Amino acid sequence: MTKKTAKDLRPATRLVHGGTMRSQFGETSEAMFLTQGFVYPDMEAAEARFSGKDSGFIYSRFSNPTVAMFEQRMALLEGAEAARATASGMAAVTAAMFGQLKAGDHVVAAKALFGSCRFIVEELLPRYGVPCTLVDGTDLDQWRAAMRPETKTVFLESPTNPQLEIIDIAAVAKIAHEGGAALVVDNVFATPLLQSPLKLGADCVVYSTTKHIDGQGRTLGGVILASEEFIQTHIHNFLRQTGPALSPFNAWVMLKGLETLPVRVAQQQRNAEQVADFLASRSEIARVLYPSRKDHPQHELAMRQMTGGGTVIAFDVKGGKDEAFALANALQVIKISNNLGDAKSLITHPATTTHQRIGPEARAESGIGDGMLRLSCGLEDVQDLIEDLEEGLKAIKTR
Ligand SMILES: *Cc1c(COP(=O)(O)O)cnc(C)c1O
């Protein structure tokens, strides 16, 4: 019998066993190596470690056994050659961009980006001599027109937050590559289970593991996944020298989170499907946006590049802010929070929270109305979620 490696196993099995390194004690659960550094048996061993002849651990800003187990498990899940964990999703995005770019380069990005990602491309990179062109991500002609000879990096997120627009990842990857640029995809909304950007042609994938991968609202984290060459050329040294390292404690929480990720995402997605259908059946709701529903404007593209609709729904309450607030304020099970991917269902009003800063014009242009709510479906019994929303809908009328 040939010995099985994690690569021979199916995804759910990889997420339980992949990357595990057992200590001399043979523990069942992965150990948490809460240590800054490592000791060497003698000076020759330290010399070999530093010269790279011995690949052992040196210092936890560079790497750590618990963090390495998490990285290995993420790489197996994504089908990536290499992974590097970071202290937050934003640390992953920052390193993925700054690690590649230098003054004189140019970036093309979709307008519909997570707020802090947009800050990086729109405000921070230009300060260092890297201008950015923002495009409507759903319009391929705009991507083509924005490319310049010096375009080095192309950046997008799909489905987008909060409108759940779908960007054609394979088509944008082709445009990027024809222009000699690399494509970075922020894959938080789809999760690694529902969409594989590397298989669609992306060069680098980033996650805020704060979301579904922790999945229970505890720790912040991020991860960058790409080919070994991409990581070595752009990411490895940048992270080592600038230090946005993931804490071994947080890595351990995420590592355990990965074991249950498929069960959680599947159930949260089933809840989201039913809640989306419920909302669409109600006269108080003007529009429901959920990628696997047939009435999603890009349903076909969504189903071509994703294996499900995901765990997040956006919907427009008829009226506007007052009606949306009345609904959300009446909820008892669903909590008001700007986070997502959690076991607890969370609702947010993008216009007054996550997308307040971009201003009314940019919101109108992106289709983020005052009546829009974003709902991240959790692991509660779906009937309790639906009954909670029924109470919320009643509160609009009695307002
Ligand atoms: C949350 C989020 C981030 C940032 O992640 P943090 O872990 O909060 O730093 C980046 N991109 C998307 C799409 C997100 O949802």
The ligand as a MOL file (V3000), in Angstrom:
LIG
                    3D

  0  0  0     0  0            999 V3000
M  V30 BEGIN CTAB
M  V30 COUNTS 15 15 0 0 0
M  V30 BEGIN ATOM
M  V30 1 C -12.9410 41.9750 6.4300 0
M  V30 2 C -12.4030 42.1020 5.0760 0
M  V30 3 C -11.0850 42.5410 4.8710 0
M  V30 4 C -10.1730 42.9530 6.0090 0
M  V30 5 O -9.9290 41.9440 6.9090 0
M  V30 6 P -9.4670 42.2000 8.4380 0
M  V30 7 O -9.2190 40.8260 8.9480 0
M  V30 8 O -10.5980 42.9100 9.1120 0
M  V30 9 O -8.2500 43.0460 8.3970 0
M  V30 10 C -10.6300 42.6340 3.5660 0
M  V30 11 N -11.4130 42.3100 2.5210 0
M  V30 12 C -12.7000 41.8970 2.6830 0
M  V30 13 C -13.5100 41.5520 1.4960 0
M  V30 14 C -13.2410 41.7770 3.9710 0
M  V30 15 O -14.4950 41.3680 4.1190 0
M  V30 END ATOM
M  V30 BEGIN BOND
M  V30 1 1 1 2
M  V30 2 1 2 3
M  V30 3 2 2 14
M  V30 4 1 3 4
M  V30 5 2 3 10
M  V30 6 1 4 5
M  V30 7 1 5 6
M  V30 8 2 6 7
M  V30 9 1 6 8
M  V30 10 1 6 9
M  V30 11 1 10 11
M  V30 12 2 11 12
M  V30 13 1 12 13
M  V30 14 1 12 14
M  V30 15 1 14 15
M  V30 END BOND
M  V30 END CTAB
M  END
